[in-house]
Amino acid sequence: MDADFIRDLFREFGAVQIRRMFGGAGLWADDVMFALITRDVIYLKADDESIAAFEAEACTPFSYTTKNGRHTLTSYWRLPERLYDDPEELAVWARRALGVARAKAVGKKAAGKKAGGQARSAAKAGVNSKRAKTTKTAAKKAARSAAKKTTRKAAKKTTRKAAERTATANVGQKKFDRIALGCERRTILP
């Protein structure tokens, strides 16, 4: 789909930005993505309440195929075909999709704030979350290093023992050779 065609289609709705992504494009308004375009098809953001309207129009959710099979994203639904010819009704559907996208964005921000609040609580309790993370990372590195050292020590011990066995075997072989040579000399010499 041509960018000018999309802007013209959403003119009743308002200004939209088109950003390329994943072989398609995202439609953005007020820094929120409310629709996506792939293979010349527009999919609007939907929630549990608005999905019924898409189903009533016999629309399907966005799906794609990978080497692991077909995947369906139920958060984006195909724009009803009749809306391509009805910009005013399209604007209503797009506003609803933008509202859903904003609500989801606020939910994500709230979840991020909750995690931040937990970090602040930990800081108040006297635990520095960055220091705790650093300590945890350092502990993991130390454990890996100790495992490597243990493995190296075991390998050295095994190598040392093998070398000792070989040396002992060599000494024994040398003694045997001397005895055998001596015997042979005795037998050869009168």
DOTI-647064 format. One record per atom (N, C-alpha, C): residue in three letters; y, x, z. Coordinates in steps of 0.05 Angstrom, whole numbers, plus 5000, padded with zeros to 4 digits. Example, Ala and Ser with C-alpha at 12.3 -4.5 7.8 and 13.67 -1.06 7.14 Angstrom:
ALA488652645156;ALA491052465156;ALA493452645156;SER495552575142;SER497952735143;SER500152585157;
END
This chain:
MET497650175000;MET500050005000;MET502550175000;ASP504350094985;ASP506950234983;ASP508650185007;ALA510050395017;ALA511750365041;ALA513950165037;ASP515150155013;ASP517249955008;ASP516149675008;PHE513749634998;PHE512449374999;PHE512049285028;ILE511149465045;ILE510649395073;ILE513349325087;ARG515349485082;ARG517949435095;ARG519049155085;ASP518749105060;ASP519548845049;ASP517948615061;LEU515348655064;LEU513648455075;LEU514448385104;PHE515248585119;PHE515948545147;PHE518948515152;ARG520448475131;ARG523448445132;ARG524248235152;GLU522947995152;GLU523547785171;GLU523047865200;PHE521048035204;PHE520348125230;PHE522448325241;GLY523248505224;GLY525148705232;GLY524348985221;ALA525749185230;ALA525149455221;ALA522449555231;VAL520949675214;VAL518349795221;VAL518350085212;GLN516950245227;GLN516450525218;GLN513550545211;ILE513050705190;ILE510350745180;ILE509651035185;ARG507551075200;ARG506651355206;ARG503751385197;ARG503351595181;ARG500651655171;ARG498851745194;MET496351645193;MET494451725213;MET491651655204;PHE489751835209;PHE486851795204;PHE486251665177;GLY487451765156;GLY486851655129;GLY488151385124;GLY489751295142;GLY491251045138;GLY494051075149;ALA495150865161;ALA497850885172;ALA498050685195;GLY499850755213;GLY500450575235;GLY503250445231;LEU503550195238;LEU506150055237;LEU507250055265;TRP509650155268;TRP510950185294;TRP513550025294;ALA514149915318;ALA516749795323;ALA517349855352;ASP519849945358;ASP520650015385;ASP518750215398;ASP517950415383;ASP516150625393;ASP513450525403;VAL512550295392;VAL509950185399;VAL508450125373;MET505950205371;MET504350145347;MET503149865351;PHE503749685332;PHE502849415334;PHE500949335311;ALA500649505291;ALA498949445268;ALA497949705256;LEU495749685241;LEU494849925226;LEU494149835198;ILE494350025180;ILE493849965152;ILE491750165143;THR489650065131;THR487550235119;THR486350095095;ARG485850245074;ARG484750135049;ARG486349885040;ASP488949895041;ASP490749685032;ASP490349425047;VAL489549435072;VAL489149195089;VAL490749245114;ILE492149035123;ILE493749055148;ILE492148925171;TYR491949065193;TYR490648965217;TYR492748945240;LEU493048715253;LEU494948685275;LEU493548725302;LYS495048815321;LYS494048855348;LYS493548575360;ALA491248555375;ALA490548295386;ALA489448325414;ASP489548105430;ASP488348105456;ASP486547855458;ASP485447805481;ASP483547585484;ASP484747315476;GLU487347275481;GLU488647025475;GLU489146995445;SER490047205432;SER490747185403;SER488347205385;ILE486047305395;ILE483647325378;ILE482847055367;ALA483146845383;ALA482346575374;ALA483846495349;ALA486446565347;ALA488046505324;ALA486946645299;PHE486146905303;PHE485047055280;PHE482346935272;GLU480746855291;GLU478146735285;GLU478446465270;ALA480546315278;ALA481046055265;ALA481846095235;GLU482946335229;GLU483746395202;GLU481446545187;ALA479146565200;ALA476746695188;ALA477246995183;CYS478847115201;CYS479447405198;CYS477347565214;THR477147815207;THR475147995220;THR476548225235;PRO475248335255;PRO476448565268;PRO476248815251;PHE477849015257;PHE477749265243;PHE475149405248;SER473849505227;SER471349655231;SER471349895211;TYR469850085218;TYR469550325201;TYR466750435205;THR465950595185;THR463250705185;THR463351015188;THR461651115205;THR461351405209;THR458451475203;LYS457751725206;LYS454951805202;LYS453151685223;ASN454351605246;ASN452851485267;ASN452651175266;GLY453751065245;GLY453550775241;GLY456350645240;ARG456350375241;ARG458750225239;ARG459950175267;HIS462650205269;HIS464050165294;HIS466149955289;THR466549785310;THR468549565308;THR470549595330;LEU473149575323;LEU475349575343;LEU476249285345;THR475749155367;THR476548875370;THR479448845378;SER480849065381;SER483649055388;SER485449025363;TYR484349055339;TYR485949025314;TYR484448825296;TRP485848625287;TRP484548415270;TRP486048395243;ARG484548335222;ARG485648325195;ARG487748105193;LEU489948165180;LEU492147975175;LEU491147755156;PRO491547505163;PRO490647285145;PRO491947315118;GLU490447275097;GLU491447305070;GLU493847135064;ARG493946895075;ARG496246715069;ARG498946825078;LEU498847005098;LEU501347115109;LEU502747315091;TYR501247425071;TYR502547605052;TYR504647455035;ASP504347195033;ASP506147025018;ASP508046865035;ASP507946895061;ASP509546745080;ASP510846935101;PRO513047065093;PRO514247265111;PRO515147155138;GLU516046905139;GLU516946785164;GLU514546755184;GLU512346655174;GLU509946625191;GLU508846895198;LEU509047085179;LEU508147365185;LEU509747475208;ALA512347425208;ALA514147525230;ALA513147415257;VAL512347165258;VAL511347045283;VAL508847195292;TRP506947235273;TRP504547385280;TRP505047675288;ALA506947805275;ALA507648075281;ALA508948095308;ARG510647905315;ARG511947905342;ARG509847875364;ARG507847705359;ARG505647665378;ARG504147925381;ALA503548065359;ALA502148315359;ALA503748535374;LEU506348535369;LEU508048725383;LEU508048675413;GLY508048415421;GLY507948345449;GLY505348445462;VAL503148415448;VAL500548505458;VAL500648815460;ALA501648945440;ALA501849245441;ALA503549335464;ARG505849205468;ARG507549285491;ARG506149245517;ALA504749015520;ALA503248965545;ALA501149175550;LYS499749255529;LYS497749465532;LYS499049735539;ALA501349795527;ALA502750045533;ALA503650045562;VAL504649825572;VAL505549805600;VAL503149845618;GLY500849725611;GLY498449755627;GLY497550045628;LYS497750195606;LYS497050475605;LYS498950635623;LYS501550575622;LYS503450715638;LYS502950665667;ALA502350415674;ALA501750345702;ALA499350505712;ALA497250525695;ALA494950675703;ALA495650975708;GLY497451075691;GLY498351355695;GLY499951385720;LYS501551185727;LYS503151195751;LYS501251185775;LYS499151025774;LYS497250995796;LYS495951265801;ALA495151405780;ALA494051675783;ALA496051865795;GLY498551835786;GLY500752005798;GLY501151945827;GLY500951685834;GLY501251605862;GLY499151725879;GLN496751745869;GLN494551865884;GLN495052155889;ALA496252285869;ALA496952575872;ALA499152605893;ARG501052415893;ARG503252425913;ARG502052385941;SER500152195944;SER498952145970;SER497452395979;ALA496052525961;ALA494652765969;ALA496652985978;ALA498952995964;ALA500953195971;ALA502053135999;LYS502452876005;LYS503452806032;LYS501452876053;ALA498952856046;ALA496852916066;ALA496453216069;GLY498153376055;GLY498053666058;GLY496353796037;VAL495453656017;VAL493853775996;VAL495453795971;ASN495854025961;ASN497254065936;ASN495254025913;SER495653815897;SER493653755876;SER493353975856;LYS495654105849;LYS495454335830;LYS493854565842;ARG494454615868;ARG493054825881;ARG490054755884;ALA489554495890;ALA486754405892;ALA485354445865;LYS486654365843;LYS485454405817;LYS485054695811;THR487054865818;THR486755155813;THR484455265830;THR484255185855;THR482155275872;THR479455195861;LYS479254945852;LYS476854845840;LYS476055005816;THR478055065799;THR477555225775;THR476655505782;ALA478055615802;ALA477355885811;ALA474455895823;ALA473755685837;ALA471055665848;ALA468955655826;LYS469555505806;LYS467655485783;LYS467355755769;LYS469655895766;LYS469556155753;LYS468056355770;ALA468456345797;ALA467056525815;ALA464056465814;ALA463356215813;ALA460456135812;ALA459256245786;ARG460656215764;ARG459656315739;ARG459356615740;SER461356755751;SER461357045753;SER459057135771;ALA458656995793;ALA456457065811;ALA453757035797;ALA453556815782;ALA451056765768;ALA450556985747;LYS452757075734;LYS452457285714;LYS451657545728;LYS452957605752;LYS452357845767;LYS449457845776;THR448557615786;THR445857585795;THR443857635772;THR444557515750;THR442857555726;THR442857845718;ARG445157975718;ARG445358255711;ARG443758425731;LYS444058375757;LYS442558525777;LYS439558485773;ALA438758235769;ALA435858185764;ALA434858335740;ALA436558335719;ALA435758475694;ALA435558775699;LYS437558885715;LYS437459175721;LYS434959235738;LYS434359065758;LYS432059115775;LYS429559115758;THR429358915741;THR426958895723;THR426759135706;THR429059225694;THR429059455677;THR428359705693;ARG429459725717;ARG428959965734;ARG425959975742;LYS424859745749;LYS422059735757;LYS420259805733;ALA420959695710;ALA419459765686;ALA419660055680;ALA421960165683;ALA422360455678;ALA420660625698;GLU420660535724;GLU419060675744;GLU416060655737;ARG415160415729;ARG412360385722;ARG411660565698;THR413560575679;THR413060735655;THR413061035663;ALA414861115681;ALA414961395690;ALA412461465705;THR411561275723;THR409061325738;THR406761345719;ALA406761165700;ALA404561175680;ALA404761435664;ASN407161515658;ASN407461765643;ASN406462005659;VAL407262015685;VAL406362225702;VAL403362235704;GLY402261995708;GLY399261975710;GLY398062065684;GLN399261985662;GLN398162065636;GLN398362365633;LYS400562485642;LYS400862775640;LYS398662915656;LYS398262815681;LYS396162935698;LYS393462915684;PHE392962675674;PHE390462635659;PHE390162815636;ASP392462845621;ASP392463025598;ASP391863315606;ARG393163405629;ARG392663675638;ARG389763715646;ILE388763525660;ILE385963545669;ILE384163555645;ALA384763365627;ALA383063355603;ALA383263615586;LEU385763715584;LEU386163965569;LEU384764195583;GLY385064195609;GLY383764405625;GLY380764395621;CYS379664165622;CYS376764135618;CYS375964225591;GLU377664145572;GLU376964225545;GLU377164525542;ARG379164645555;ARG379464935553;ARG377065065566;ARG376164955588;ARG373965075602;ARG371465065585;THR371264835571;THR368964815555;THR369064985531;ILE371565025521;ILE371865185497;ILE371765475504;LEU373065545526;LEU373065825534;LEU370465895548;PRO369566145543;PRO367066225556;PRO367366285586;
END
